[in-house]
Amino acid sequence: MYALLLASAVIPSALLLALFYFRDAFPEPPRVVLTTFVLGVVAVAPILGYIELHHHLFQAIEFGPHLHGLYRAFTLAAVPEELCKFAILMLYVRPHSAFDEPMDGLVYGASASLGFATLENLIYVDVGGWTTAIARATTAVPLHAMLGAIMGDYIARSRFAPEQRTSLLVRALVYPLILHGMYNAPLLVLEATPEAVPAMETQVYIAFVYMILGSITIQVIWVNYRLRKLQREQAEVVASLEVTDGPAAQSGGANIR
């Protein structure tokens, strides 16, 4: 039963990784995708160290409950997590010879994020059980994948549009960071103020719900739009190869990128 519980923490990441991988008309080398995923797993260690370091800061500084929740959402979650993913994509993926078309950004971005999400999920599910496994499989894990895809998309654009490199790299980091914080902040503020929840004004609840749903909606629309657009571009490349070189071009499509 425990093995099944742990599997429930891993399977969502595997399915999402397969979804991104097979949407690419010219699939990436499995070894590079797996390495990116493993680097995402490894990134959990420095983040946990960073959180432990700041835990002592929490003991020394008095935060109001709302500020405490916001601090955790951004400084202890969104910022270190997105910075680690950004470092993986910039230091390992972006210079790699396999990273040679725009769609690759979404695939590798999702891979790095899902590596992190998988180990994080195992930790949470080990403590929280089946309720946590189901909740995270439908929220946190897909959101990690989409945030990584958004980041990877902008990093890919920076590679293939060097004249806009700085602007695109800034957006690659800032947009996922904001969306991540928008999702986490309301949840962590409520967690930090449980005694205030019954008396909390309806408007505050509504604002929190809008923040969470807004973050999710933006991510879903954003990633779906970019996937469809890049798939159309890949289909045009495949079609042009078929016209120029005949059916054999499809089997060698990955070599022309």
N, C-alpha and C positions, 0 to 999 in steps of 0.2 A: 504493500500500500504506500509506503514511504517512497519507494522507487517511482511509483506512478505519480506521486505528488511532485517529485523533482522533475520528472519528464514533462509535467504540465507547465513547469517554469521555463523549459527549454524549447518545447515544440512551437510556441507562438513566434519566437525569434527565427527558428528554422523555416517556418512557412513564409514569413515576411521576407527573409533573405532570398528564398526561392522566387518569390513574386517579383522582386526587383531584378534578380539575375536573369530570369527568363523573359523579361520584357525587353531585354537588350537583343537586338537582331544580330549583333556581333558579340557573343558572350565573352566575358573577361576570363583570363587564365584562372582556373580554380585555385591554384596555389597563391596567387596574389590576393584574391578575394578572401581566402582563408587566413592569410597572414594579416590582412587588414582587420578581420574579425578578431583574431587573437590579440592584436595590439589594443583593440577596444576593451577586451577582457582585462588585459594587463593594466590599462589606465585606471581601473578601479582602485588599485593599491595606492598610488600617489594621492588620489582624491580622498580616500579614507584617512590617510596621514594628514592631509590638509584640514579635514574636518576635525580630527582629534586635536590638532594644534589650536584650532579656533574654539574648541570646547572650553579650553582654559580661559580664553578671552571672555566667553559668556559668563563664566563664574565671577570674573572681576568687574564686569561692566553691567550696570543696571539698564535693562531695556524695558520699555513698555511692551505689553503683550502684542500689540499690533506691529510695532517696529521689529519685535523679535521674529514674528512670522515673516515679515518682508525681508529681513536680514537673511533668514534661513533660505528663503525662496531664491534669492539672487546670489548672495555672497557665498552660501554654502552648498548651493545646488546648481543653478543655471550657469554661473560664471566658471567654476572649476570644471564642470562636466563639458561644457561647450568648448572651453579652451583646450582641454585634452583631445577632444575629437578634432578640433582645428589643427592641433600640432601633428596628429597622426596623418591627416590628409595632406598637410603642407610638407612634412618632412619625409614621409614614405611614399604616399600615393602620387602626389602631383609631379615629382621628378621622374616617376617610373615610366619606362617606355610603353607599358601596357595602357597607360592613361593617355589615349590618343583620339578621343572623340567626346562630344558633350555628354552623351548618355552615361559615360563612365563615371561622371561626377555623382550622379544619383545612386549608382550601384555601389560605389566604394564608400560614399557618405553613409548610406544605409548600413553597409557592412560594419563600419567602425562603430556606429551607434548601437547596432544590435549586439555586437560583442560586449560592450559596456552593459547594455540592458539585460543581457542574459545572466551575467554574474550578479548584477544588482537584484534581478528577479529571484534568483536562487536564494539569496540572503533573505529577502523579504518573505518569500513563500515558506522557507524553513521555519520562520517564526510565526507567520500569520495563517498558514494552512490553506485549505481549499478556497475559502472566501477571498483571501488575498490573491491566490493564483488566478481565479476567474476575473476579479476586478482588474488586475494588472494586465492580463492577457488582452483585455478589451480597451484599455486606456493607455497606461504608461508605456508598454512595449511598442505598440503602433506609433505612439507620439514620438518616442525616441527615434524610430526608423524614419519618420517624416522629417523631423528636425535635421537628422543627418543627411537626408536626401536634399533638403533645401540648402544646407551648407555646402555639400558637394557640388550642387548645381552651380552655385556662384563661384566656387573655386575652379570648376571646369571653364566657366565663362571667362575667368581671369586669365586662364592659360591660352584660350583661343581668341581673346580680344585684348592683347597686351596693352593697347593704348588706354584701356580703362582698368588696368590691373589693380591699382590701389583702391579705387572706389568699389570694385567688385569684391575684393578681399575684405574690406571693411564690412560690407553688407553680408558676406558669408558668415561672419562672426556675430554681428549685431542682430540681424533678423532672428536667427534661432535663439539667441540669448533672450531677446524680448518675449518671443512666443513661449519659451520655456518658463520664464518668470511669470507671465500672464496666467499660465495654467497652475503653477505651483503656489503662487502667492495667496490666493483666496483659501486654498486648502490648509496651508500652514498657519495663516492668521486664525482661522477657526480652531485649529488644533491648539494654538497657543492661548486661546481665550474660551475654553469650554464652558466656564461658568457664565459667560456673557451671552452665549448663544440664544437661550430662551428669550432674553430681553432685547436682542438685536433687532433693529428696525428692519421692516420689510424691504425698504429701499436698498439697504446694505446687502441683504441676501440677493436681491435682484441684480445688483451690480456685480457681486461675486459670480453669480451664475452666468451673466453675460461675459465676464472675463474668461471663464473656463470654456464656455461654448464658443466664444469668439476665437480663442486660440486654436481649438480643435478644428473649427470650420475653415479658418484661414489655411491651416496646414493641409487639410484634405483637398481643398480647391487648388491650392498652389501646386502640390505634388502631382495631382491628377492632370492638371493643365500642362505641366512641364513634361510629364511622361508621354502624354498623347502627342504633344508637339514634336518631341524628339523622336518618337516612333514614326511619325509621318515623314520626318526628314530622313530617317533610316530607310523607310520604304521607298522613298524617291531614289536614294542611292542604289538600292537593290534593283529597282526597276531600270535605272539607267545602265547598270551593269548587264542586265539581261538583254537589253536592246543592243548594247555595244559588243558584248563578248559571248552572248548565248547562255544557255542554262548552266554551263560549267562555272560561270562567274559566281553563282550562289554559294558553291562549296568553298570558294576561295575568298568570299566576301570579307572575312575577318582580316585578311592580309592586306587589304587595300586601304585600311583606315589610316 
